[in-house]
Amino acid sequence: MAPSDVITHDVIVVGAGLAGTWAAMSAMEAGVRDVGVLSKLHPLRSHSGAAQGGIAAALNNVRPVAGTGPRGPLEQIPPDAEPIDSWELHMFDTIKGSDWLGDQDAIEIMVKDAIDIVYAYEHMGCVFSRTPDGRIAQRRFGGHSTPRANYAADWTGHVLLHTIHEQALKHGVKFYSEWFALDLIVEDRVCKGVVAMNIQTGAIIPMRAKAVMFGTGGYGRAWKITSNATANTGDGVAIAYNAGIPLMDMEFVQFHPTGLYRHGILMSEACRGEGGYLLNKAGERFMERYAPDKMELAPRDLVSRSEQREIDEGRGVEEDGQGIYLDLRHLGRDKIMERLPQVRDIALKFVGVDIIDGLCPIQPTAHYSMGGIPANADGQVIADAEGTPVIGLYAAGECACISVHGANRLGTNSLLDASVFGRRAGYAIAEFVKGGAALQPVEGDPAAPAQRRIAHLMSDPPGGKGESWAALARALKETMTVNAGIFRDEARLKTALADIRALQERFERARVMDRSRRFNTDVLGAIETENLLIFSEVIAVSALERTESRGAHARTDYPKRDDENWLRHTLAHKTPDGPALSYKGVTIDWEKYPPQERKY
């Protein structure tokens, strides 16, 4: 292969959301001078920008105050109205939210770093909403004991992503927009680069580096109703799994309670954080039955299950009874226009409801992936339960499993996770590269497997008739929704697994109609579908094996949490016979935060 056919950087980051961009910027800030970032979209279309409600940090900006500030009279709050916040309280809320499956050493790092990361954004110029006296505004979110969601109306992810992208450009990070990662180059547990497609030309290019970082996001597109963007097809986790990297805790997938009815588009948890109600067809605030203390602000897994029970028991709304109403009318026009302008616009455009004076139909929607590529708190990817590192490979954000969210993530901890651990990965990468890491030699042509896969997709099918990848994707989403959704049992999970494996076999006959090279979205869709089928098998196998209910994993045939047998992480390794499971212990401070019953 000619030198011109290979792109070389000291560091290559795959994914341009918060985790990837923080890693790239931080690595350059720490002295690495040659960092490239691949994104299959324009970087500012990364899914981090879709997050609405806030980023968690115990800034303690909601407290008893009285008097006059630079913007007028301050709100007078009774001294006993809100508890004073702390990183320790944030930590306990996160551990409890995780149903005690979160690693407590990593959680402590995240909640301690949270305060600094939010102020770092502020000092970069991030346009947070403000209190009357000029502090960063905070509101309540589900599962948090006190208001600690630092927000910018309901555009928080959008403004954070723009802020860090500007900083990355300032530091000289090179972005490869519309480049699609296809393979990892890993030999003997040493990562040597990636293979990627330039979508504009169709060229398949090896990209070599001393270190590679994955910030490729989640995989909600495996379900029919999802808040995830079209691009969220789990490419990073599938690529890592194919390269021999295990996947961790893939059975834990969060369903958000307020996806727009039939569309899945997110109606931010900020709607409930600002005081919104959930109503069934009888007009009841039904959360009183399930979480009388927290009501609508219970953790997402609990609220989604409560909604689904109302639907399953015949108390849903709309013609098919598959919805629930979100009621924001009592908040008033001024508050909605100030703090929830985006969700109002979404409801108007997609279901024709003005939330100022109308009830908005919503339903649970596949939202967030707690599982992913196993990594430590510095983003170092590990190869097994013993923590053996994959040299030169890092991961952060939703594609990674560090694991700070355990079995269920609290709202606003995702933007925090991506920012904190993206930055930490960037600093760790810089230390690795500046410490003498070499550009490792690569055997053979690393692009050859990807070229063969695409040639196969473009070849004539046997008998002149191939499978439609789009039809296979639709069938996968249907079985994942019905059989591996909010509620699971052995029979349904076995059905899902059988369906997935049948679809994998059918994919061998999948072909594309478009045989051109430039902007071939037909090929991209086929590759994304293959990735969906790869990791969905891991989800089904892991969920079938875990015979308990914990966090977002709800087994109707095993309704109780089982700490004796299942207080452990699942690791899935790829074998010719399918995923092989092993297990890894959870890091717990048994004196401070021992497991207890999770009640709200």
C-alpha positions in Angstrom: 0.0 0.0 0.0 1.4 3.4 -1.0 2.1 5.9 1.8 -0.5 8.3 0.2 -3.2 5.7 1.0 -2.6 5.9 4.7 -3.5 8.8 7.1 -1.4 9.1 10.2 -1.9 11.1 13.4 -0.5 10.8 16.9 -4.1 10.4 18.1 -7.3 9.5 16.3 -10.7 10.1 18.0 -13.8 8.5 16.5 -16.9 10.5 17.4 -17.3 14.3 17.6 -19.8 14.6 20.5 -18.9 15.9 23.9 -16.7 12.8 24.9 -14.7 12.8 21.7 -14.3 16.5 21.4 -13.3 16.9 25.0 -10.7 14.1 24.6 -9.3 15.7 21.5 -9.1 19.2 22.9 -7.7 18.1 26.2 -5.0 16.0 24.6 -3.8 19.0 22.5 -4.1 21.2 25.5 -1.8 18.8 27.4 0.8 18.9 24.7 -0.1 16.5 21.9 0.2 18.4 18.6 -1.5 16.1 16.1 -5.0 14.9 16.8 -7.6 14.0 14.2 -11.4 13.5 14.9 -13.6 11.4 12.7 -17.3 11.9 12.6 -19.9 10.3 10.2 -21.8 13.5 10.6 -20.8 17.2 10.7 -19.5 17.4 14.3 -22.2 19.9 15.4 -24.8 17.3 14.4 -23.5 14.8 17.0 -26.2 13.5 19.3 -24.8 15.2 22.4 -26.4 18.3 20.9 -29.9 16.7 21.3 -29.7 16.6 25.1 -32.0 19.1 26.5 -32.5 19.3 30.2 -29.1 20.0 31.9 -25.8 18.8 33.2 -25.5 17.6 36.8 -23.2 19.3 39.3 -23.6 20.1 43.0 -23.0 23.9 42.6 -25.5 24.6 45.4 -27.0 27.5 43.6 -30.5 26.8 44.9 -30.5 27.9 48.5 -32.3 30.3 50.9 -31.7 33.8 49.6 -33.4 37.2 50.1 -32.6 40.7 49.1 -31.7 42.4 45.8 -29.3 41.2 43.1 -27.9 42.9 39.9 -31.0 41.7 38.0 -33.6 42.8 40.5 -35.3 41.3 43.6 -34.1 37.8 44.5 -36.7 35.0 45.0 -37.3 34.5 48.7 -37.1 30.8 49.6 -38.0 29.5 53.0 -34.8 28.2 54.8 -36.2 24.6 54.9 -37.5 24.5 51.3 -34.5 22.8 49.8 -31.6 20.7 51.2 -28.1 22.1 50.7 -26.4 20.1 48.0 -23.0 18.4 48.1 -20.9 16.0 45.9 -21.6 13.4 48.6 -25.3 13.7 48.1 -24.9 13.6 44.3 -22.8 10.5 44.7 -25.4 8.7 46.9 -28.2 9.7 44.4 -26.2 8.3 41.5 -25.4 5.0 43.4 -29.0 4.6 44.3 -30.1 5.4 40.8 -27.7 2.8 39.5 -29.4 0.2 41.7 -26.0 -0.4 43.3 -24.4 -1.7 40.0 -22.4 1.5 39.5 -18.7 1.4 40.4 -18.4 3.7 43.3 -14.8 4.8 42.8 -15.6 6.0 39.3 -18.9 7.7 40.5 -16.9 9.6 43.2 -14.5 10.9 40.5 -17.4 12.0 38.3 -19.4 13.9 41.0 -16.3 15.6 42.3 -15.1 16.6 38.9 -18.7 17.8 38.0 -18.3 21.2 39.7 -15.1 22.0 37.9 -16.3 20.8 34.5 -19.4 23.1 34.7 -17.3 26.1 35.6 -14.9 25.2 32.8 -17.8 25.4 30.4 -18.9 28.7 31.9 -15.4 30.1 31.6 -15.3 29.0 27.9 -18.4 31.2 27.4 -21.2 28.7 27.6 -24.6 30.5 27.7 -26.2 28.9 30.8 -29.6 30.1 32.0 -29.1 32.3 35.1 -30.7 33.0 38.5 -31.8 36.5 39.2 -28.5 37.3 40.9 -26.5 35.9 38.0 -25.5 32.4 39.1 -25.9 29.4 36.8 -29.6 28.3 37.1 -30.4 24.8 38.4 -33.6 22.7 38.4 -34.8 19.4 39.7 -34.4 16.2 37.8 -35.6 12.6 38.4 -33.8 10.7 41.1 -31.8 13.7 42.4 -32.4 14.9 46.0 -32.1 18.5 45.2 -32.0 20.8 42.1 -28.6 20.2 40.5 -29.4 20.2 36.8 -27.4 23.2 35.4 -29.2 24.2 32.2 -29.5 26.5 29.2 -33.3 26.6 28.7 -33.9 23.2 27.0 -30.9 23.4 24.7 -28.2 22.4 27.1 -26.5 19.7 25.0 -26.6 22.1 22.0 -24.8 24.9 23.8 -22.2 22.6 25.5 -21.4 21.0 22.2 -20.9 24.3 20.4 -18.8 25.6 23.3 -16.3 22.6 23.3 -16.2 22.4 19.5 -15.0 26.0 19.3 -12.3 25.2 21.8 -11.2 22.2 19.8 -10.9 24.3 16.7 -9.0 27.0 18.7 -6.5 24.3 19.8 -5.9 23.1 16.3 -7.8 19.7 16.3 -8.3 18.4 12.7 -11.9 17.2 12.0 -12.8 14.7 9.4 -16.5 15.3 8.8 -18.5 12.6 7.1 -15.9 9.8 7.6 -17.4 6.5 8.7 -15.3 4.1 10.9 -15.4 0.5 9.8 -12.8 -1.4 11.7 -10.3 -1.2 14.6 -6.7 -2.3 13.9 -5.9 -4.3 17.0 -3.2 -6.9 17.2 -2.1 -8.7 20.4 -4.1 -6.3 22.5 -2.4 -3.3 21.0 -4.5 -0.8 19.1 -2.7 0.6 16.0 -5.4 2.7 14.3 -8.8 2.4 12.5 -10.0 1.8 9.0 -12.6 4.4 7.8 -14.6 5.3 4.7 -14.5 8.8 3.3 -18.2 9.1 2.6 -17.6 11.9 0.1 -15.5 9.7 -2.2 -16.2 6.1 -1.0 -12.4 5.6 -0.4 -11.5 3.1 2.4 -8.5 4.4 4.2 -6.4 3.0 7.0 -5.8 5.7 9.7 -2.8 4.9 11.9 -2.2 6.4 15.3 -0.3 5.9 18.6 -3.7 6.1 20.4 -7.3 5.7 19.4 -10.3 7.0 21.4 -13.9 5.9 20.8 -16.7 8.4 21.6 -19.2 7.0 19.2 -22.4 7.3 21.3 -25.3 5.0 21.9 -27.4 2.5 20.1 -31.1 3.3 20.6 -31.8 2.7 16.9 -32.1 -1.1 17.7 -35.7 -0.3 18.9 -38.8 0.9 17.0 -39.6 3.8 19.3 -36.5 5.7 20.2 -35.3 9.2 21.1 -32.0 8.5 19.3 -31.0 10.2 16.1 -30.9 8.1 12.9 -27.1 7.9 13.2 -27.1 6.2 16.7 -26.6 2.6 15.4 -24.0 1.5 17.9 -21.1 1.4 15.3 -18.4 1.8 18.0 -19.5 -1.0 20.2 -20.0 -3.3 17.2 -16.6 -2.5 15.8 -14.9 -3.0 19.2 -16.7 -6.3 19.7 -15.6 -7.5 16.2 -12.0 -6.6 17.1 -12.0 -8.9 20.2 -12.9 -6.3 22.8 -15.6 -7.5 25.2 -18.8 -5.5 25.8 -20.0 -4.9 29.3 -23.5 -4.7 30.9 -25.3 -4.6 27.5 -28.6 -5.8 29.0 -29.1 -2.5 30.7 -30.9 -0.1 28.3 -32.9 2.9 29.6 -36.3 3.8 28.3 -37.1 7.5 28.8 -40.6 8.1 30.1 -41.4 11.0 27.8 -40.9 10.2 24.2 -43.3 11.9 21.8 -46.2 9.5 21.1 -45.5 7.4 18.0 -42.3 9.4 17.2 -40.1 8.8 20.2 -38.6 12.3 19.9 -37.5 13.4 23.4 -39.7 15.7 25.5 -37.0 16.6 28.0 -37.2 15.5 31.6 -37.0 19.2 32.2 -40.7 19.2 31.5 -41.2 17.2 34.8 -38.3 19.0 36.5 -40.2 22.3 36.0 -43.3 20.7 37.5 -45.1 18.8 34.7 -47.6 16.1 35.5 -48.2 12.6 34.0 -51.9 11.7 33.5 -53.7 8.5 32.4 -57.0 8.5 30.5 -58.9 9.1 33.7 -56.9 12.2 34.4 -55.1 10.7 37.4 -51.5 11.6 38.4 -50.8 7.9 38.5 -47.2 8.2 39.8 -48.8 8.4 43.3 -49.3 4.7 43.1 -45.7 3.9 42.2 -43.5 6.6 43.8 -45.5 8.7 46.2 -42.5 10.6 47.5 -40.9 11.5 44.2 -44.0 11.3 41.9 -43.0 12.3 38.4 -39.5 12.9 39.5 -38.7 9.3 40.3 -35.8 7.8 38.3 -36.5 7.1 34.6 -36.6 3.3 34.8 -39.3 3.5 37.5 -41.4 6.1 35.7 -41.2 4.3 32.4 -42.3 1.0 34.0 -45.2 2.8 35.7 -46.3 4.3 32.4 -46.1 0.9 30.7 -48.2 -0.7 33.5 -50.9 2.0 33.1 -50.9 1.3 29.3 -50.9 -2.5 29.7 -53.7 -2.3 32.2 -56.0 -0.3 29.9 -55.5 3.2 31.2 -53.5 4.5 28.3 -54.6 7.4 26.0 -55.0 8.0 22.3 -56.9 5.6 19.9 -54.7 2.6 20.5 -54.3 3.2 24.2 -50.5 3.2 23.9 -49.9 6.8 25.2 -49.9 8.8 28.4 -50.5 12.5 28.7 -47.9 15.1 29.7 -49.6 18.0 31.3 -47.7 21.4 31.4 -50.7 23.7 31.2 -50.4 24.8 34.8 -46.8 26.1 34.3 -48.1 29.0 32.2 -47.0 30.6 29.0 -44.1 32.7 30.4 -42.4 29.8 32.1 -42.8 27.5 29.1 -41.5 30.0 26.7 -38.5 30.8 28.9 -37.5 27.3 30.0 -39.1 24.8 27.5 -39.2 26.5 24.1 -37.8 23.6 22.2 -40.2 21.0 23.5 -43.1 23.3 22.8 -41.9 23.6 19.2 -41.4 19.8 18.9 -45.0 19.1 20.2 -46.5 21.7 17.8 -44.6 20.3 14.8 -45.0 16.6 15.3 -48.3 16.1 17.1 -50.0 19.4 16.6 -50.3 20.2 20.3 -49.5 23.5 22.0 -48.3 22.5 25.5 -49.3 25.9 26.8 -52.9 24.9 26.7 -53.1 21.3 25.6 -52.2 17.8 26.8 -49.3 16.2 24.9 -49.4 12.5 24.2 -46.1 10.7 25.1 -44.9 7.1 25.6 -41.7 5.4 26.8 -38.9 5.5 24.3 -35.5 3.7 24.0 -33.1 6.3 25.1 -29.7 5.5 26.7 -27.3 2.6 26.8 -25.7 2.0 30.2 -23.5 -0.8 28.8 -20.8 -0.6 26.2 -17.0 -0.9 25.8 -15.4 -1.6 29.3 -13.0 1.1 30.4 -11.5 2.5 33.6 -11.9 6.1 34.9 -9.1 7.3 32.6 -10.9 5.9 29.6 -8.4 3.0 29.2 -10.2 0.2 27.5 -9.9 -3.2 29.3 -9.9 -6.7 27.8 -11.2 -8.8 30.6 -12.5 -8.9 34.2 -8.9 -8.6 35.5 -8.6 -5.2 33.9 -5.9 -6.1 31.4 -5.5 -3.0 29.2 -5.8 -2.8 25.4 -2.8 -0.7 24.8 -3.5 2.5 23.0 -7.3 2.2 23.0 -9.6 4.5 25.0 -13.3 5.1 25.2 -15.7 7.6 26.9 -19.3 8.7 26.8 -22.3 6.6 26.0 -20.3 3.9 24.0 -18.2 3.3 27.1 -19.1 1.4 30.3 -16.9 2.9 33.0 -19.5 2.1 34.9 -20.9 5.2 36.6 -24.5 4.5 35.7 -24.8 0.9 36.6 -28.2 -0.5 35.9 -29.9 2.9 35.4 -28.7 6.4 34.6 -30.0 9.5 36.3 -31.0 12.4 34.1 -28.3 15.0 33.5 -25.5 12.6 34.4 -25.0 11.8 30.7 -23.7 15.2 29.6 -21.6 15.1 32.8 -20.2 11.6 32.1 -19.3 12.4 28.6 -17.6 15.7 29.6 -15.7 14.4 32.7 -14.5 11.2 31.2 -13.8 12.6 27.8 -11.5 15.2 29.4 -9.9 12.5 31.6 -9.3 10.3 28.6 -7.7 13.2 26.7 -5.3 13.8 29.5 -4.5 10.1 29.8 -3.9 9.8 26.1 -1.6 12.8 26.2 0.4 11.2 29.0 0.6 8.0 27.0 1.7 9.6 23.8 4.2 12.0 25.4 5.6 9.1 27.5 7.1 7.6 24.4 4.3 5.7 22.7 5.4 4.6 19.2 3.5 4.2 16.0 3.2 0.4 15.9 3.8 -1.5 12.6 0.7 -3.1 10.9 0.8 -6.5 9.3 -0.7 -6.8 5.8 -3.4 -4.5 4.4 -5.8 -3.5 7.3 -8.3 -2.1 4.8 -8.8 -5.4 3.0 -11.6 -6.9 5.3 -13.7 -3.7 4.9 -13.1 -3.6 1.2 -14.3 -7.3 0.9 -17.4 -6.5 3.0 -18.4 -3.6 0.7 -17.6 -5.6 -2.4 -19.9 -8.3 -1.1 -22.7 -5.9 -0.5 -22.3 -4.5 -4.0 -22.1 -8.0 -5.7 -24.9 -9.8 -7.5 -26.9 -11.9 -5.1 -27.3 -15.6 -5.5 -30.2 -16.5 -7.7 -30.6 -12.8 -8.6 -32.5 -11.9 -5.5 -31.0 -10.6 -2.3 -32.3 -9.4 1.1 -33.2 -5.8 1.8 -31.1 -4.5 4.6 -33.9 -2.0 5.4 -36.4 -4.8 5.8 -34.0 -6.6 8.1 -33.6 -3.5 10.2 -37.3 -3.1 10.6 -37.7 -6.7 11.7 -34.9 -6.3 14.2 -36.5 -3.1 15.7 -39.9 -4.9 16.0 -38.6 -7.9 17.9 -36.4 -5.8 20.1 -39.4 -3.6 21.0 -41.8 -6.5 21.7 -39.3 -9.0 23.2 -36.4 -7.0 24.7 -38.2 -3.8 25.8 -39.2 -2.4 29.1 -40.5 -5.7 30.4 -38.8 -9.0 29.7 -39.1 -12.7 30.4 -37.4 -15.9 29.4 -39.8 -16.7 26.6 -39.7 -13.3 25.0 -35.9 -13.0 25.3 -35.5 -16.4 23.6 -37.8 -15.3 20.8 -35.7 -12.1 20.4 -32.5 -14.1 20.3 -33.8 -16.6 17.7 -35.1 -13.7 15.6 -31.8 -11.8 15.8 -29.8 -14.9 14.8 -32.2 -15.6 11.9 -31.8 -12.0 10.7 -28.0 -12.3 11.0 -28.2 -15.3 8.6 -30.4 -13.4 6.3 -28.0 -10.5 6.3 -25.5 -12.7 4.5 -27.7 -12.4 1.5 -28.3 -8.6 1.9 -27.3 -6.5 -1.1 -27.4 -2.8 -2.0 -29.0 -1.3 -5.1 -26.6 1.7 -5.3 -23.2 0.5 -6.7 -21.6 4.0 -6.8 -18.9 5.3 -4.5 -19.7 8.9 -3.6 -22.2 9.5 -0.7 -23.5 5.9 -1.0 -26.1 6.0 1.8 -27.3 2.6 0.7 -24.0 1.0 1.7 -23.9 3.0 5.0 -27.4 1.8 5.9 -26.4 -1.8 5.2 -23.3 -1.5 7.4 -25.2 0.2 10.2 -27.8 -2.6 10.1 -25.1 -5.2 10.4 -23.8 -3.4 13.4 -27.3 -3.3 15.0 -27.6 -7.1 14.5 -24.1 -7.7 16.0 -24.7 -6.0 19.4 -28.4 -6.8 19.7 -27.4 -10.5 20.0 -25.2 -9.5 23.0 -28.1 -7.6 24.6 -30.4 -10.6 24.2 -27.9 -13.1 25.5 -26.9 -11.0 28.5 -30.5 -10.2 29.4 -31.5 -13.8 29.2 -28.7 -14.9 31.5 -29.4 -12.2 34.1 -32.2 -13.8 36.1 -33.1 -10.8 38.3 -34.7 -7.4 37.9 -32.3 -4.5 38.5 -32.6 -0.9 37.3 -33.7 -0.8 33.6 -33.5 -4.6 33.3 -37.0 -5.7 34.4 -37.7 -9.5 34.3 -41.4 -10.3 35.0 -40.3 -13.9 35.7 -37.6 -12.7 38.2 -39.1 -9.5 39.7 -36.7 -9.1 42.6 -33.1 -7.8 42.7 -30.7 -10.6 43.5 -27.5 -9.2 45.1 -26.3 -12.7 46.1 -26.0 -13.9 42.6 -26.1 -10.8 40.3 -24.3 -8.0 42.0 -21.7 -8.1 39.2 -21.1 -6.8 35.7 -21.6 -8.9 32.6 -18.8 -9.2 30.1 -19.5 -10.6 26.6 -16.7 -11.9 24.4 -17.2 -12.7 20.7 -16.8 -16.4 19.7 -17.8 -18.4 16.6 -20.7 -19.7 18.7 -22.0 -16.3 19.8 -21.3 -14.2 22.9 -19.5 -16.0 25.7 -20.3 -14.4 29.1 -18.0 -13.8 32.1 -18.4 -11.5 35.1 -16.7 -8.7 36.8 -17.1 -7.5 40.4 -18.7 -4.1 41.3 -16.6 -1.7 43.2 -18.4 -0.8 46.4 -17.5 1.1 49.6 -19.2 -1.4 51.9 -18.9 1.0 54.9 -20.3 4.1 53.3 -22.6 2.9 50.5 -23.6 -0.7 51.0 -26.5 -2.0 48.9 -30.0 -1.3 50.3 -33.6 -1.4 49.1 -34.2 1.1 46.3 -37.4 3.0 47.2 -38.7 6.4 46.1 
